[in-house]
């Protein structure tokens, strides 16, 4: 979802941090599988210790990106060229194998992003999760809920530092600056149920941004599968290290939320849509475009904050 959002709205973004995730349109990267759900669950998510996991076809993804650009379904791909890209894959990740994350790097390079603008970290024996240096979080090599792993790393800092080289050290955050808001107003009318989006979402508004948020930068922290508030409470929002950095750097951080659903839509693990469940699992698919219901909602949140 993170790379999807970045590619779709690259005109207004300056960088991206992809943690244990694949390239844009990963779920369409196997020409032998017609259903994105099949590709998503057999290629984008695949235990390479148990199965012969085929890496995404980056050449095919590149062709799809150029077609989507021509159809004005995504922003012009040239906007990606000057962006900064942080990628991470744990060596012990049995959910999204390193080959899938490597495909994201290959895709960005095919889009013209220079090697110096890509930080690809895949040298630590981490499981599937977001990294912290907080004792009591999941042991680094493990992959289990809430998928926030103590690897003695501050991944939020690493992501933000690479995107914003002028990043200042964290300071204590102010609890009152973490707000809850109704994100349903950003969802297209009549599409709330199929969107799988939670009613409540969160944003941290630093003290110096309270009067005029349009003067502050905005970072969107997109949680992973099974990491929404309905699954793990506020652990992702408060426990991943973003808030203190946000306060110190006049950086508004938005935490949009999705929830799990068993039938309509089919989203049992509370994932963001990277295989078309918001399209009822049927073509024509829009989940990867600027017309995707979830991504339009997030973009509307950013526009509200920046005064666009």
Kinemage of the C-alpha trace (Angstrom):
@kinemage 1
@onewidth
@group {chain A} dominant
@subgroup {mainchain}
@vectorlist {calphas} color= white
{ca unk a 1} P 0.000 0.000 0.000
{ca unk a 2} L 2.838 2.395 0.793
{ca unk a 3} L 4.480 2.071 -2.612
{ca unk a 4} L 1.037 2.144 -4.260
{ca unk a 5} L 0.237 5.477 -2.638
{ca unk a 6} L 3.668 6.880 -3.463
{ca unk a 7} L 3.442 6.014 -7.156
{ca unk a 8} L -0.162 7.147 -7.515
{ca unk a 9} L 0.425 10.590 -5.947
{ca unk a 10} L 4.131 11.137 -6.646
{ca unk a 11} L 3.572 14.726 -7.797
{ca unk a 12} L 2.892 15.835 -4.220
{ca unk a 13} L 5.261 13.509 -2.336
{ca unk a 14} L 9.009 13.681 -1.672
{ca unk a 15} L 9.804 10.157 -0.558
{ca unk a 16} L 8.619 6.855 0.825
{ca unk a 17} L 9.482 4.307 3.501
{ca unk a 18} L 8.512 0.739 2.625
{ca unk a 19} L 8.897 -1.760 5.476
{ca unk a 20} L 8.512 -5.414 4.461
{ca unk a 21} L 6.440 -4.503 1.427
{ca unk a 22} L 6.542 -5.020 -2.289
{ca unk a 23} L 6.462 -2.837 -5.381
{ca unk a 24} L 3.539 -0.947 -6.854
{ca unk a 25} L 1.109 -3.421 -8.458
{ca unk a 26} L 2.786 -6.466 -6.933
{ca unk a 27} L -0.575 -8.250 -7.109
{ca unk a 28} L -0.589 -7.921 -10.908
{ca unk a 29} L 2.996 -9.052 -11.399
{ca unk a 30} L 2.369 -12.672 -12.411
{ca unk a 31} L 1.053 -12.891 -15.997
{ca unk a 32} L -0.093 -16.483 -15.391
{ca unk a 33} L -2.524 -15.494 -12.635
{ca unk a 34} L -5.553 -13.460 -13.652
{ca unk a 35} L -6.805 -12.655 -10.141
{ca unk a 36} L -4.758 -10.146 -8.085
{ca unk a 37} L -5.818 -11.957 -4.895
{ca unk a 38} L -4.142 -15.141 -6.142
{ca unk a 39} L -0.922 -13.302 -6.907
{ca unk a 40} L -1.039 -11.385 -3.629
{ca unk a 41} L -1.332 -14.555 -1.555
{ca unk a 42} L 1.093 -16.705 -3.531
{ca unk a 43} L 3.797 -14.258 -4.632
{ca unk a 44} L 3.636 -10.964 -2.711
{ca unk a 45} L 3.125 -12.929 0.508
{ca unk a 46} L 5.053 -16.201 0.449
{ca unk a 47} L 7.217 -18.209 2.861
{ca unk a 48} L 10.350 -18.824 0.813
{ca unk a 49} L 11.541 -21.480 3.290
{ca unk a 50} L 8.509 -23.649 2.540
{ca unk a 51} L 7.703 -22.765 -1.060
{ca unk a 52} L 9.476 -21.901 -4.280
{ca unk a 53} L 8.477 -18.235 -4.221
{ca unk a 54} L 8.667 -16.552 -7.620
{ca unk a 55} L 9.758 -12.909 -7.420
{ca unk a 56} L 7.508 -10.239 -8.953
{ca unk a 57} L 8.019 -9.564 -12.652
{ca unk a 58} L 9.428 -6.039 -12.521
{ca unk a 59} L 9.439 -5.631 -16.299
{ca unk a 60} L 5.704 -6.371 -16.339
{ca unk a 61} L 5.108 -3.943 -13.469
{ca unk a 62} L 7.033 -1.260 -15.349
{ca unk a 63} L 4.832 -1.790 -18.408
{ca unk a 64} L 1.715 -1.567 -16.246
{ca unk a 65} L 2.991 1.656 -14.673
{ca unk a 66} L 3.561 3.262 -18.057
{ca unk a 67} L 0.091 2.190 -19.159
{ca unk a 68} L -1.458 3.595 -15.969
{ca unk a 69} L 0.455 6.843 -16.511
{ca unk a 70} L -0.810 7.089 -20.092
{ca unk a 71} L -4.366 6.557 -18.848
{ca unk a 72} L -3.827 9.246 -16.164
{ca unk a 73} L -4.592 6.717 -13.445
{ca unk a 74} L -1.408 7.710 -11.596
{ca unk a 75} L 0.759 10.823 -11.566
{ca unk a 76} L 3.531 11.220 -14.127
{ca unk a 77} L 6.289 8.720 -13.389
{ca unk a 78} L 8.971 11.384 -13.846
{ca unk a 79} L 7.923 12.746 -10.449
{ca unk a 80} L 9.575 9.730 -8.824
{ca unk a 81} L 13.047 10.536 -10.122
{ca unk a 82} L 14.059 13.014 -7.402
{ca unk a 83} L 12.348 11.209 -4.493
{ca unk a 84} L 14.105 9.413 -1.657
{ca unk a 85} L 13.225 5.756 -1.116
{ca unk a 86} L 13.789 3.750 2.076
{ca unk a 87} L 13.251 -0.013 1.821
{ca unk a 88} L 13.564 -2.691 4.493
{ca unk a 89} L 13.416 -6.478 4.528
{ca unk a 90} L 14.278 -8.702 7.472
{ca unk a 91} L 16.411 -11.741 6.717
{ca unk a 92} L 14.037 -13.893 8.778
{ca unk a 93} L 10.831 -12.523 7.251
{ca unk a 94} L 8.747 -15.553 6.275
{ca unk a 95} L 5.740 -13.429 5.272
{ca unk a 96} L 7.074 -11.022 2.641
{ca unk a 97} L 10.367 -12.500 1.392
{ca unk a 98} L 13.330 -10.329 0.561
{ca unk a 99} L 12.878 -11.022 -3.150
{ca unk a 100} L 9.583 -9.126 -3.077
{ca unk a 101} L 11.166 -6.070 -1.443
{ca unk a 102} L 14.108 -6.307 -3.848
{ca unk a 103} L 11.587 -6.061 -6.676
{ca unk a 104} L 10.485 -2.719 -5.220
{ca unk a 105} L 14.064 -1.479 -5.468
{ca unk a 106} L 14.350 -2.717 -9.052
{ca unk a 107} L 11.098 -0.992 -9.951
{ca unk a 108} L 12.183 2.351 -8.526
{ca unk a 109} L 15.488 2.086 -10.367
{ca unk a 110} L 13.654 1.388 -13.608
{ca unk a 111} L 11.665 4.536 -12.901
{ca unk a 112} L 14.950 6.482 -12.842
{ca unk a 113} L 15.573 6.777 -9.094
{ca unk a 114} L 19.341 6.849 -8.585
{ca unk a 115} L 21.122 4.348 -6.334
{ca unk a 116} L 22.180 7.171 -4.002
{ca unk a 117} L 18.522 8.032 -3.382
{ca unk a 118} L 17.644 4.505 -2.290
{ca unk a 119} L 18.436 3.105 1.152
{ca unk a 120} L 17.773 -0.634 0.994
{ca unk a 121} L 18.407 -2.339 4.330
{ca unk a 122} L 18.144 -6.146 4.256
{ca unk a 123} L 21.061 -7.239 6.425
{ca unk a 124} L 19.468 -7.794 9.823
{ca unk a 125} L 17.966 -11.047 11.103
{ca unk a 126} L 14.538 -9.595 11.699
{ca unk a 127} L 11.136 -11.169 11.278
{ca unk a 128} L 8.128 -9.563 9.672
{ca unk a 129} L 7.624 -6.353 11.594
{ca unk a 130} L 8.425 -2.706 12.247
{ca unk a 131} L 11.684 -2.203 14.164
{ca unk a 132} L 12.121 -0.494 17.527
{ca unk a 133} L 14.634 -0.453 20.355
{ca unk a 134} L 11.949 -0.989 22.998
{ca unk a 135} L 12.501 -3.818 25.457
{ca unk a 136} L 9.406 -5.959 25.657
{ca unk a 137} L 8.482 -5.695 21.988
{ca unk a 138} L 8.519 -8.874 19.885
{ca unk a 139} L 11.943 -10.542 19.719
{ca unk a 140} L 13.760 -9.360 16.599
{ca unk a 141} L 13.769 -12.630 14.573
{ca unk a 142} L 10.119 -13.435 15.294
{ca unk a 143} L 7.021 -12.732 13.216
{ca unk a 144} L 4.035 -12.391 15.504
{ca unk a 145} L 1.482 -9.840 16.644
{ca unk a 146} L 1.725 -6.891 16.966
{ca unk a 147} L 4.594 -7.133 14.423
{ca unk a 148} L 6.628 -4.482 16.209
{ca unk a 149} L 10.057 -5.955 16.896
{ca unk a 150} L 12.783 -4.995 19.327
{ca unk a 151} L 15.825 -5.095 17.039
{ca unk a 152} L 17.655 -2.282 18.848
{ca unk a 153} L 16.825 -0.066 15.884
{ca unk a 154} L 14.720 3.086 15.659
{ca unk a 155} L 13.150 2.466 12.280
{ca unk a 156} L 10.869 5.493 12.394
{ca unk a 157} L 13.970 7.647 12.831
{ca unk a 158} L 15.789 5.836 10.021
{ca unk a 159} L 12.894 6.351 7.622
{ca unk a 160} L 12.391 10.010 8.450
{ca unk a 161} L 16.127 10.765 8.505
{ca unk a 162} L 16.556 9.364 5.016
{ca unk a 163} L 13.582 11.263 3.620
{ca unk a 164} L 14.403 14.444 5.587
{ca unk a 165} L 18.203 14.665 6.059
{ca unk a 166} L 17.762 17.720 8.327
{ca unk a 167} L 15.847 15.662 10.913
{ca unk a 168} L 16.362 16.809 14.509
{ca unk a 169} L 16.638 14.448 17.508
{ca unk a 170} L 13.396 13.352 19.124
{ca unk a 171} L 11.950 15.133 22.119
{ca unk a 172} L 9.106 14.321 24.459
{ca unk a 173} L 5.794 14.393 22.682
{ca unk a 174} L 2.713 16.035 24.140
{ca unk a 175} L -0.208 13.680 24.677
{ca unk a 176} L -2.772 16.375 23.896
{ca unk a 177} L -1.244 16.827 20.447
{ca unk a 178} L -2.256 13.293 19.457
{ca unk a 179} L -5.788 13.674 18.188
{ca unk a 180} L -8.517 11.261 17.164
{ca unk a 181} L -10.589 12.200 14.142
{ca unk a 182} L -13.454 10.747 12.126
{ca unk a 183} L -11.912 9.562 8.884
{ca unk a 184} L -15.247 8.507 7.410
{ca unk a 185} L -15.793 12.053 6.157
{ca unk a 186} L -12.870 11.512 3.774
{ca unk a 187} L -14.400 8.349 2.275
{ca unk a 188} L -16.581 8.691 -0.795
{ca unk a 189} L -20.291 8.557 0.051
{ca unk a 190} L -21.707 5.063 -0.183
{ca unk a 191} L -18.279 3.374 -0.128
{ca unk a 192} L -17.519 3.203 3.589
{ca unk a 193} L -18.351 -0.498 3.977
{ca unk a 194} L -16.348 -1.674 0.975
{ca unk a 195} L -13.461 0.640 1.946
{ca unk a 196} L -12.766 -1.395 5.111
{ca unk a 197} L -11.730 1.871 6.744
{ca unk a 198} L -12.198 2.303 10.475
{ca unk a 199} L -14.342 5.163 11.773
{ca unk a 200} L -11.547 6.562 13.943
{ca unk a 201} L -8.057 7.509 12.822
{ca unk a 202} L -5.274 9.518 14.460
{ca unk a 203} L -2.926 12.391 13.780
{ca unk a 204} L -0.140 14.005 15.729
{ca unk a 205} L -0.125 17.796 15.355
{ca unk a 206} L 3.077 19.317 16.838
{ca unk a 207} L 2.716 22.358 19.039
{ca unk a 208} L 4.189 24.730 16.449
{ca unk a 209} L 1.745 23.428 13.819
{ca unk a 210} L -1.388 24.035 15.874
{ca unk a 211} L -2.028 27.542 14.522
{ca unk a 212} L -1.233 26.941 10.848
{ca unk a 213} L -0.731 23.331 9.843
{ca unk a 214} L -0.140 24.320 6.211
{ca unk a 215} L 3.385 25.467 7.184
{ca unk a 216} L 4.375 22.001 8.422
{ca unk a 217} L 5.403 18.871 6.581
{ca unk a 218} L 3.103 15.845 6.604
{ca unk a 219} L 4.089 12.198 6.910
{ca unk a 220} L 1.561 9.371 6.533
{ca unk a 221} L 2.308 6.275 8.623
{ca unk a 222} L 0.434 3.389 6.999
{ca unk a 223} L 0.162 0.428 9.346
{ca unk a 224} L 0.640 -3.146 8.206
{ca unk a 225} L -1.779 -6.059 8.202
{ca unk a 226} L -3.128 -6.833 11.682
{ca unk a 227} L -1.721 -3.544 13.023
{ca unk a 228} L -4.800 -1.345 12.966
{ca unk a 229} L -6.270 0.066 16.167
{ca unk a 230} L -9.090 -2.473 16.030
{ca unk a 231} L -6.477 -5.262 16.252
{ca unk a 232} L -3.722 -3.956 18.544
{ca unk a 233} L -5.088 -0.771 20.066
{ca unk a 234} L -2.722 2.219 20.036
{ca unk a 235} L 0.485 0.147 19.890
{ca unk a 236} L 1.377 1.126 16.322
{ca unk a 237} L 0.464 4.776 16.795
{ca unk a 238} L 2.215 5.291 20.119
{ca unk a 239} L 4.864 2.577 20.112
{ca unk a 240} L 6.730 2.890 16.818
{ca unk a 241} L 8.688 6.039 17.624
{ca unk a 242} L 7.053 8.594 15.352
{ca unk a 243} L 5.533 10.959 17.910
{ca unk a 244} L 8.669 12.362 19.563
{ca unk a 245} L 10.267 12.930 16.174
{ca unk a 246} L 7.128 14.641 14.954
{ca unk a 247} L 7.146 17.114 17.863
{ca unk a 248} L 10.819 17.958 17.371
{ca unk a 249} L 10.547 18.482 13.621
{ca unk a 250} L 7.207 20.222 13.090
{ca unk a 251} L 6.129 17.090 11.265
{ca unk a 252} L 2.449 16.200 11.247
{ca unk a 253} L 2.040 12.422 11.244
{ca unk a 254} L -1.251 10.938 10.095
{ca unk a 255} L -2.186 7.380 11.088
{ca unk a 256} L -5.100 6.281 8.859
{ca unk a 257} L -6.794 3.044 9.882
{ca unk a 258} L -8.373 -0.009 8.281
{ca unk a 259} L -10.153 -2.856 10.042
{ca unk a 260} L -10.657 -6.528 9.317
{ca unk a 261} L -13.782 -7.985 7.748
{ca unk a 262} L -14.606 -11.584 6.876
{ca unk a 263} L -16.944 -11.273 3.897
{ca unk a 264} L -17.675 -7.879 2.342
{ca unk a 265} L -15.008 -6.857 1.760
{ca unk a 266} L -12.780 -9.918 2.095
{ca unk a 267} L -10.109 -8.471 4.370
{ca unk a 268} L -9.683 -10.934 7.265
{ca unk a 269} L -6.325 -9.584 8.460
{ca unk a 270} L -7.149 -5.892 8.342
{ca unk a 271} L -4.754 -5.100 5.469
{ca unk a 272} L -4.772 -2.076 3.234
{ca unk a 273} L -6.022 -2.968 -0.229
{ca unk a 274} L -3.229 -4.172 -2.483
{ca unk a 275} L -5.228 -6.852 -4.324
{ca unk a 276} L -8.607 -5.317 -5.169
{ca unk a 277} L -11.011 -6.094 -2.337
{ca unk a 278} L -12.360 -2.546 -2.554
{ca unk a 279} L -13.249 -3.394 -6.170
{ca unk a 280} L -15.262 -6.415 -4.961
{ca unk a 281} L -12.437 -8.581 -6.300
{ca unk a 282} L -13.558 -7.999 -9.887
{ca unk a 283} L -12.277 -5.915 -12.813
{ca unk a 284} L -12.045 -3.134 -13.727
{ca unk a 285} L -9.628 -2.701 -10.833
{ca unk a 286} L -8.956 0.739 -9.388
{ca unk a 287} L -7.215 -0.147 -6.097
{ca unk a 288} L -3.780 0.949 -7.400
{ca unk a 289} L -4.952 4.209 -8.995
{ca unk a 290} L -5.739 7.720 -7.860
{ca unk a 291} L -9.400 6.655 -7.960
{ca unk a 292} L -8.891 4.001 -5.262
{ca unk a 293} L -11.296 4.667 -2.408
{ca unk a 294} L -8.691 4.205 0.333
{ca unk a 295} L -5.956 6.208 -1.347
{ca unk a 296} L -8.325 9.039 -2.254
{ca unk a 297} L -9.321 9.229 1.397
{ca unk a 298} L -5.698 9.479 2.573
{ca unk a 299} L -4.895 12.089 -0.073
{ca unk a 300} L -7.905 14.118 1.086
{ca unk a 301} L -6.541 14.043 4.643
{ca unk a 302} L -3.210 15.424 3.419
{ca unk a 303} L -4.938 18.105 1.365
{ca unk a 304} L -6.998 19.191 4.371
{ca unk a 305} L -3.848 19.583 6.450
{ca unk a 306} L -1.830 21.407 3.819
{ca unk a 307} L -4.652 23.684 2.774
{ca unk a 308} L -4.801 22.414 -0.813
